Amino acid sequence: MGITLGLIGHGEVGGIFGRGLLGKDGVDAVWAWDLRFADAATGEAARAAAERDGLRVAGSMQELCSHADLLISAVTASSTLAVAEEAARHARAGSRLLDLNSASPGTKQRAAAALEAVGVAYVEAGVMTSVPPYGIRVPMLLGGAHAEALAATLCGWGMDVRAVSDRLGVASAIKMSRSIMIKGLEALVIESYATARRYGVEEHVLPTLRETFPQIDWDRQGAYFFSRVVQHGKRRAEEMREAAQTVREAGFEPLMASAIAAKQDWVATQAREGLFDGIDASSDWQAYADRLIGRR
């Protein structure tokens, strides 16, 4: 008898995992639940998108949990704990939950406590890079008492996972520490490039970056950073607020992580207001910077 999967969240990441795991040896079915399914405005389209992926659509978290042997939580960082607590009200004892969300070690530990109190095995995951280029083979680190056993199952499905600790919080600490650097680079590039462009000195600034870090294509990397923040800045800001919480949990004031979250959120706000309409991932960084410079 195979495993029935239950996806909590059918956004970009949930959709990738749903499509990628459907039909794997030992996977009998993949169910999905997303709050958008119950929304009067978005429900029909959201459910249809999941069905096109070949997934079975649940009508509620309770229905999803009634079917699932393994739940996979792929929601926004700010929803990590609330989703775990809701799943704990419905999940079957003996089932498992894999938490893909970018949250602090303390948040993951509280999520685990809620689920393990009702007999659900909790495994945290640190997703170590952007999911879309890799699909289900995105590198992931797992943590918790059940990480080793689940890693074996996931590797059998062709995933790139490794258990790093039987202690909850270790995988998330690795992920969050890395995120401060990566999302920080995004924020720094956007602020530096837009400022240089405004003063007309980018042709002087970028060559110095290439001289110092010749392994990086600063023009191409800059365009990629702008496009990713414009597209996913809200989600990145939520992740950085969890990164800031990780810093606090370590006993430090999160001066940098908080500033990165604010910058990501600010760019996301400009995007929601339509500032970057008509610009896509193929555009150069100058196109994004010019919109910021010319905003009213």
C-alpha positions in Angstrom: 0.0 0.0 0.0 1.4 3.4 -1.0 1.5 6.8 0.5 -1.2 9.5 0.0 0.3 13.0 0.0 -1.5 16.1 1.2 -0.2 19.5 0.0 -1.0 22.5 2.2 -0.7 25.4 -0.2 -0.9 25.3 -3.9 1.2 28.2 -4.9 4.4 28.2 -6.9 6.2 25.8 -4.6 3.2 23.6 -3.8 2.4 23.2 -7.5 5.9 22.2 -8.3 6.0 19.6 -5.6 2.5 18.3 -6.5 3.3 17.9 -10.2 6.7 16.4 -9.4 5.6 13.8 -6.9 2.5 12.7 -8.7 3.0 9.2 -10.1 6.2 8.5 -8.1 6.6 4.8 -7.0 4.8 4.4 -3.8 2.7 7.6 -4.1 -1.0 6.6 -4.5 -2.4 10.1 -4.8 -1.7 13.8 -4.1 -4.4 15.9 -2.5 -4.2 19.7 -2.2 -5.8 22.3 0.0 -5.3 26.1 -0.3 -7.3 28.9 1.3 -7.8 30.3 -2.2 -10.0 27.2 -3.0 -12.6 28.5 -0.6 -12.5 32.1 -1.8 -15.5 33.3 -3.7 -13.4 35.3 -6.1 -10.5 33.0 -6.7 -11.8 29.6 -5.7 -12.9 28.2 -9.1 -9.7 29.2 -10.9 -7.5 28.0 -8.1 -9.2 24.6 -7.9 -9.1 24.2 -11.6 -5.3 24.9 -11.6 -4.8 22.2 -9.1 -6.9 19.8 -11.1 -4.9 20.5 -14.2 -1.9 19.5 -12.2 -3.5 16.1 -11.7 -4.2 16.7 -8.0 -7.2 15.9 -6.0 -8.8 19.0 -4.5 -9.8 18.9 -0.9 -12.6 21.1 0.4 -11.0 21.9 3.7 -7.9 21.3 5.8 -10.0 18.6 7.7 -10.7 16.7 4.4 -7.0 17.0 3.3 -5.8 15.6 6.6 -8.3 12.8 6.5 -6.6 11.4 3.4 -3.0 12.2 3.9 -0.3 10.0 5.3 2.3 12.7 4.6 1.4 16.3 4.7 3.7 18.9 3.0 3.3 22.4 4.2 4.2 25.0 1.5 2.8 28.3 2.7 4.1 31.8 3.4 6.6 32.2 6.2 4.1 34.2 8.3 1.5 31.4 8.1 3.9 28.6 9.2 2.8 28.2 12.8 -0.9 28.9 12.2 -1.0 26.2 9.5 0.7 23.7 11.7 -1.7 24.4 14.6 -4.7 24.0 12.2 -3.3 20.7 10.8 -2.8 19.5 14.4 -6.6 19.8 14.9 -7.3 17.4 12.0 -4.3 15.3 11.2 -4.3 11.6 12.0 -2.1 10.2 14.7 0.8 8.3 12.9 0.9 10.6 9.9 3.8 12.9 9.2 4.2 16.6 8.2 7.1 18.0 6.2 7.4 21.7 6.8 9.1 23.5 3.8 8.4 27.0 5.0 11.2 29.5 5.7 10.7 30.1 9.4 12.9 30.6 12.5 14.1 27.7 14.6 11.7 28.8 17.4 8.7 28.9 15.0 9.5 25.4 13.7 9.9 24.1 17.3 6.5 25.5 18.2 4.9 24.0 15.1 6.5 20.7 16.0 5.1 20.8 19.5 1.6 21.4 18.3 1.7 18.4 15.9 3.7 16.0 18.0 1.2 16.5 20.9 -1.4 14.7 18.7 0.9 12.0 17.4 2.0 13.5 14.1 5.7 13.2 13.3 7.1 16.6 12.4 10.1 17.1 10.1 11.5 20.6 9.3 13.1 21.3 6.0 15.5 24.1 5.0 15.0 24.7 1.3 18.5 25.9 0.3 17.8 27.7 -3.0 15.1 28.8 -5.3 12.7 26.0 -6.1 11.7 26.6 -9.8 15.0 25.8 -11.5 15.4 22.5 -9.6 11.8 21.3 -9.2 11.5 18.6 -6.6 15.3 18.1 -6.7 15.9 21.4 -5.0 18.5 20.9 -2.3 16.9 20.5 1.1 18.2 19.9 4.6 16.0 18.0 7.0 15.9 18.1 10.8 14.1 16.4 13.7 13.8 13.0 15.2 12.1 11.6 12.1 14.3 13.3 9.5 16.5 10.4 8.7 13.6 8.0 7.9 11.8 10.6 5.8 15.0 11.5 3.9 15.3 7.9 2.8 11.7 8.0 1.4 12.2 11.3 -0.3 15.5 10.3 -1.9 13.7 7.3 -3.2 11.4 9.7 -5.1 14.4 11.4 -6.7 14.6 14.3 -4.3 17.9 15.9 -3.1 17.5 15.8 0.6 19.9 15.2 3.5 19.1 14.9 7.2 21.5 17.2 9.1 20.4 16.8 12.7 17.9 15.0 14.9 17.4 18.3 16.8 14.7 20.6 15.5 15.9 24.0 14.6 19.3 23.2 13.1 18.1 22.9 9.5 16.1 26.2 9.9 19.1 27.9 11.4 21.2 27.0 8.4 18.5 28.2 6.0 17.8 31.4 7.8 21.5 32.3 8.2 22.0 31.8 4.5 18.9 33.8 3.7 20.3 36.9 5.5 23.2 36.8 3.1 21.3 36.0 -0.1 18.3 38.3 0.4 20.7 40.9 1.8 22.7 40.8 -1.5 19.4 41.3 -3.4 18.5 44.4 -1.3 22.0 45.8 -1.5 22.2 45.4 -5.3 18.8 47.1 -5.8 19.8 50.0 -3.6 23.3 50.4 -4.9 22.4 50.0 -8.6 19.4 52.3 -8.5 21.5 54.9 -6.7 24.4 54.6 -9.1 21.9 54.9 -12.0 20.3 58.0 -10.6 23.7 59.7 -10.3 24.8 58.4 -13.8 27.8 56.5 -12.3 26.9 52.9 -13.0 29.6 52.6 -15.6 32.2 53.4 -12.9 30.6 51.3 -10.1 30.0 48.0 -11.9 33.6 47.6 -13.2 34.9 48.0 -9.7 32.6 45.1 -8.6 33.8 43.0 -11.5 37.4 43.7 -10.5 36.8 42.7 -6.8 34.5 39.7 -7.6 35.4 38.6 -11.1 33.5 35.4 -10.8 30.1 37.2 -10.8 28.4 38.6 -13.9 27.2 41.8 -12.1 24.9 42.9 -14.9 23.1 39.6 -15.3 23.1 39.0 -11.5 21.6 42.4 -11.0 18.8 41.8 -13.5 18.0 38.5 -11.8 17.9 40.0 -8.3 15.6 42.9 -9.4 13.3 40.5 -11.2 13.0 38.0 -8.3 12.4 40.7 -5.7 9.8 42.4 -7.9 8.0 39.1 -8.4 8.4 37.6 -4.9 9.3 40.6 -2.7 6.3 40.1 -0.3 7.2 36.5 0.3 10.9 37.4 0.7 10.0 40.1 3.2 8.1 37.6 5.3 11.0 35.2 5.2 13.4 38.0 6.3 11.1 38.8 9.2 11.5 35.2 10.2 15.3 35.6 9.7 15.2 38.6 12.0 13.4 36.4 14.6 16.2 33.8 14.1 18.7 36.5 14.9 16.8 37.5 18.0 16.6 33.9 19.1 20.4 33.8 18.9 20.6 36.8 21.2 21.4 39.6 18.7 19.6 42.7 17.5 18.5 42.0 13.9 19.6 45.3 12.5 20.5 44.0 9.0 17.8 41.4 8.7 15.1 43.9 9.6 16.4 46.4 7.1 16.5 43.7 4.4 12.9 42.8 5.1 11.9 46.5 4.8 13.7 46.9 1.5 12.1 43.7 0.1 8.7 44.8 1.3 9.1 48.3 -0.2 10.0 46.9 -3.7 7.0 44.5 -3.4 4.7 47.5 -2.7 6.0 49.3 -5.8 5.3 46.2 -7.8 1.7 45.8 -6.4 1.1 49.5 -7.4 2.0 48.7 -11.0 5.4 50.4 -11.1 7.1 47.5 -13.0 4.2 46.6 -15.3 5.5 45.6 -18.7 8.9 44.6 -17.4 9.7 40.9 -17.3 12.5 38.5 -16.3 14.2 39.1 -19.7 14.7 42.8 -19.0 18.0 44.3 -17.9 18.5 45.8 -14.4 18.5 49.3 -15.8 14.8 49.0 -16.8 13.9 48.2 -13.2 16.1 51.0 -11.8 14.7 53.6 -14.2 11.2 52.8 -13.0 12.3 53.4 -9.4 14.0 56.6 -10.4 11.0 57.9 -12.3 8.3 57.0 -9.8 5.9 59.7 -8.7 
